[in-house]
Amino acid sequence: MDKETLILHHIRSNPFVSQQELANKVGISRSAVAGYIANLTKQGQIKGRAYVLKDEASITCIGGANLDRKAHSKERVVLHSSNPVTLTQSCGGVGRNIAENVARLGCPTSLITSVGEDKEGEWVLSETRRHGVNVSQVWKLPAEQTGTYTALLDVDGEMFVSLANMDIYEKVTVEMIAEKWTHIASSEIVLLDTNLSKDVISYVMDRCNEEGISLYVDPVSSAKAKKLPESLQGITTILPNLEEAELLSGMKITDLEDVPLACERIRARGVTNVIVTMGEQGIYLSTPGHEEHLLPYPVEVIDVTGAGDAFASGLLYGVLQGESLLDACRLGLAASALTLVSESSVSPELQPDKLYQLVKENEQ
């Protein structure tokens, strides 16, 4: 079989195959594949460009997409009593929030998640799509309810308690993820949150490890971080908060001096980089050969919800722009600062020039 016929065969088998995958399968360069495809298009053998091209750095976010409800207390919250609140509603979910943030920053972004065939799911997808995220790979499950997250915020904006209904994510199987893998593998970076099942998490980690795809993991919560396997091989960078870092390291963190050892223990499990987010204490970066504590940029906090997701988004944006991990962390702190002064989980002010300006102002 000649190379042109072989390329056509692979495209028929998988219309979303990337040019690099075709090059690997046929044993020729990507530029040569592009030439064959151009010729096949001229011949009319290929009538469109269904296959996914890896023409620019992009990110696929795999994880949660919820309807977020926030109850802002008008007075200090009192347990076992009626508390006057103001209710707001927005799109949420760690994977979805990060996808929207990164898309707002101008990076081609795709979301893989599941929603119910209900009005909540339709609204979440429509809002996410409106902000530039590709939601074509999202599953709509007719017998399930779209995930919801309800938070009670105290008068100072700090979360008092939250309630989550995330059963729908357990319905996503390894087989379902495998069907989407060509789309996932076309990305420069994969961001995975731990809303999905243990089997799916392990599968994504293994595939990314085998195929050399940069994988960033947000543990979401200490309870969900337990889904991660003992070996974290395959994860490029993990982004735990202090509570999650305690769980992952198997040690108590009582003060800042404990964080380096916790990072060392987490990295000993196979992950390359650890970035611990510590709220008012900033972030701690631990990579092979370098560790650094970065303080947050000072702002008047309105709402802490989404600040961690914003940090991850600014970080990923920086990495996609070719910044060092340290400089990408600074962009993450800037994104987090913009979100802390917003009433939305995703700040409408999130723009690249504003991130760089905040970094410049705070690093002088």
SVG drawing of the C-alpha trace seen along z (x, -y; Angstrom):
<svg xmlns="http://www.w3.org/2000/svg" viewBox="-34 -48 53 50">
<polyline fill="none" stroke="black" stroke-width="0.4" points="0.0,0.0 1.5,-3.4 1.8,-6.2 -1.1,-8.3 -3.5,-5.3 -2.2,-4.4 -2.9,-8.0 -6.4,-7.9 -7.0,-4.6 -6.0,-6.0 -8.2,-9.1 -11.2,-6.9 -10.6,-4.9 -10.4,-8.0 -11.5,-11.4 -10.1,-13.2 -6.5,-11.8 -3.8,-14.5 -1.2,-15.1 1.5,-14.1 -0.3,-10.8 -0.5,-10.1 3.3,-10.9 4.0,-8.4 1.7,-5.7 3.1,-6.0 6.7,-6.6 7.2,-10.0 7.5,-13.6 4.5,-15.8 5.3,-18.2 5.2,-15.3 1.8,-14.2 0.6,-17.8 1.6,-17.5 -0.2,-14.2 -3.3,-15.7 -3.2,-18.7 -3.0,-16.5 -5.9,-14.2 -8.0,-17.3 -7.3,-18.5 -8.4,-15.1 -11.6,-15.4 -10.7,-12.3 -10.9,-14.5 -13.8,-16.9 -13.2,-18.6 -10.7,-18.8 -12.4,-16.7 -9.0,-15.6 -7.7,-17.6 -4.6,-19.7 -2.1,-20.5 -1.2,-23.8 -1.0,-25.8 -0.5,-25.2 -3.8,-24.2 -5.3,-22.6 -7.9,-20.1 -9.6,-20.2 -11.1,-17.0 -13.3,-17.2 -16.3,-18.9 -18.8,-21.3 -21.4,-22.3 -24.1,-24.8 -22.7,-26.9 -25.0,-28.4 -23.6,-30.9 -25.4,-32.1 -23.7,-35.3 -24.5,-35.8 -25.6,-39.3 -24.4,-38.8 -21.9,-36.5 -23.1,-32.9 -24.7,-31.3 -25.0,-27.5 -28.4,-25.9 -30.2,-29.1 -31.8,-30.9 -29.2,-33.1 -30.2,-35.9 -28.4,-35.5 -28.3,-36.8 -28.3,-34.1 -26.4,-34.1 -26.0,-31.5 -23.1,-30.8 -21.3,-28.2 -18.7,-26.2 -16.7,-23.0 -12.9,-23.0 -12.2,-21.7 -14.9,-24.0 -13.7,-27.1 -10.1,-26.5 -11.2,-26.0 -13.2,-29.2 -10.3,-31.1 -7.7,-29.9 -10.1,-30.5 -10.6,-34.1 -6.8,-34.5 -6.9,-33.6 -5.7,-30.0 -7.6,-27.3 -9.3,-25.3 -11.5,-22.2 -13.6,-20.8 -14.4,-17.1 -17.1,-16.5 -20.6,-15.2 -23.9,-17.0 -27.5,-15.9 -30.1,-16.5 -31.7,-19.2 -32.0,-23.0 -29.0,-23.3 -26.8,-21.3 -27.9,-23.3 -27.2,-26.6 -23.8,-25.5 -22.7,-24.4 -24.2,-27.5 -22.3,-29.8 -19.1,-27.9 -19.3,-27.9 -20.0,-31.6 -16.7,-32.3 -14.8,-30.5 -14.5,-26.9 -15.0,-24.0 -17.7,-21.9 -18.3,-19.5 -16.8,-16.6 -19.1,-16.9 -21.4,-13.9 -25.1,-14.7 -26.5,-11.9 -30.3,-11.7 -30.8,-9.8 -28.5,-12.0 -28.7,-15.4 -26.1,-18.1 -23.6,-18.5 -24.4,-21.2 -22.2,-23.0 -23.8,-25.1 -21.6,-27.3 -22.5,-29.4 -20.1,-32.3 -19.6,-34.2 -19.7,-38.1 -16.0,-38.2 -16.3,-36.2 -14.8,-33.0 -16.5,-29.8 -18.4,-28.5 -19.7,-25.3 -20.3,-23.8 -22.6,-21.0 -21.8,-19.1 -23.9,-16.7 -21.4,-15.2 -22.7,-11.7 -22.9,-12.3 -19.1,-12.1 -19.0,-8.6 -20.9,-7.6 -17.9,-8.6 -16.1,-5.4 -12.6,-4.5 -14.1,-3.4 -15.8,-6.8 -12.5,-8.6 -10.7,-6.3 -13.2,-7.2 -12.1,-10.9 -8.4,-10.2 -7.4,-11.4 -9.0,-14.8 -7.3,-14.8 -3.9,-13.9 -4.0,-16.7 -3.5,-19.1 -0.2,-20.6 -1.4,-20.2 -4.1,-18.1 -5.6,-19.4 -7.4,-16.8 -9.4,-17.3 -10.3,-14.5 -14.1,-14.7 -14.0,-11.6 -13.6,-8.0 -10.4,-6.4 -10.3,-4.2 -10.6,-7.2 -8.0,-9.2 -5.5,-6.3 -6.2,-5.8 -5.6,-9.4 -2.4,-9.4 -1.1,-6.2 -1.9,-7.4 -0.3,-10.8 2.8,-9.1 3.0,-6.7 2.6,-9.4 4.6,-12.1 1.7,-14.5 2.1,-17.2 -0.5,-16.4 -1.5,-18.9 -3.7,-17.7 -5.9,-19.6 -6.9,-17.4 -10.1,-19.4 -10.5,-18.4 -8.8,-16.1 -11.7,-13.6 -11.4,-13.4 -7.5,-13.4 -7.8,-9.9 -8.8,-8.7 -5.2,-9.3 -3.1,-6.1 -0.1,-5.6 2.2,-6.2 1.8,-9.7 4.0,-8.8 2.7,-10.5 1.7,-13.8 3.9,-16.7 2.6,-19.1 0.1,-18.7 -1.6,-21.7 -2.8,-20.7 -3.9,-23.2 -2.5,-22.7 -5.1,-20.1 -4.7,-18.1 -0.9,-18.3 -1.2,-16.8 -3.2,-13.9 -0.8,-13.4 2.3,-13.6 1.0,-11.6 2.1,-14.2 0.7,-17.0 1.6,-20.5 1.5,-22.8 3.4,-25.8 5.3,-27.0 8.5,-25.2 6.7,-21.8 5.8,-22.5 9.2,-21.7 9.2,-18.2 5.6,-17.6 6.5,-18.5 9.5,-16.2 7.3,-13.3 4.7,-14.1 7.4,-14.2 8.8,-10.9 5.5,-9.4 6.5,-10.1 5.2,-13.6 7.7,-16.0 6.5,-19.4 4.4,-20.3 2.8,-23.7 1.0,-24.0 -1.5,-26.8 -1.7,-28.3 -4.3,-31.1 -3.1,-34.2 0.4,-32.6 0.7,-32.4 2.1,-29.4 5.1,-27.1 6.8,-25.8 8.9,-22.6 10.6,-21.3 13.8,-19.2 16.6,-21.5 14.5,-24.5 12.1,-25.5 10.5,-28.9 7.8,-30.5 5.8,-33.3 3.6,-35.6 0.1,-36.5 -0.5,-39.9 -2.3,-42.2 -6.0,-42.9 -9.3,-43.6 -11.0,-40.2 -14.6,-40.1 -15.0,-36.4 -12.5,-33.5 -14.5,-31.1 -12.6,-30.3 -9.3,-31.9 -7.5,-28.5 -8.9,-27.7 -7.8,-31.1 -4.3,-30.5 -4.2,-27.2 -5.4,-29.0 -2.8,-31.8 -0.1,-29.2 -1.3,-27.1 -1.5,-30.2 2.1,-31.1 3.3,-27.6 1.6,-27.7 3.3,-31.0 6.7,-29.4 7.3,-31.1 9.4,-29.3 7.3,-27.5 8.3,-30.2 7.2,-33.0 4.0,-31.1 3.3,-30.9 3.5,-34.7 0.9,-34.9 -1.2,-32.5 -1.0,-34.7 -2.1,-37.7 -5.1,-35.7 -6.0,-34.7 -5.8,-38.3 -8.2,-39.4 -10.6,-36.7 -10.5,-37.5 -11.8,-41.0 -14.7,-39.7 -18.1,-38.4 -17.8,-35.8 -16.0,-32.4 -14.4,-33.4 -13.4,-37.1 -14.6,-39.0 -11.4,-41.1 -9.1,-38.2 -6.9,-39.4 -3.2,-38.7 -2.2,-42.4 -3.7,-42.7 -1.9,-39.7 1.5,-40.9 0.7,-44.4 -0.1,-42.9 3.1,-40.9 5.2,-43.9 3.6,-46.0 4.2,-43.4 7.6,-42.1 9.5,-45.4"/>
</svg>
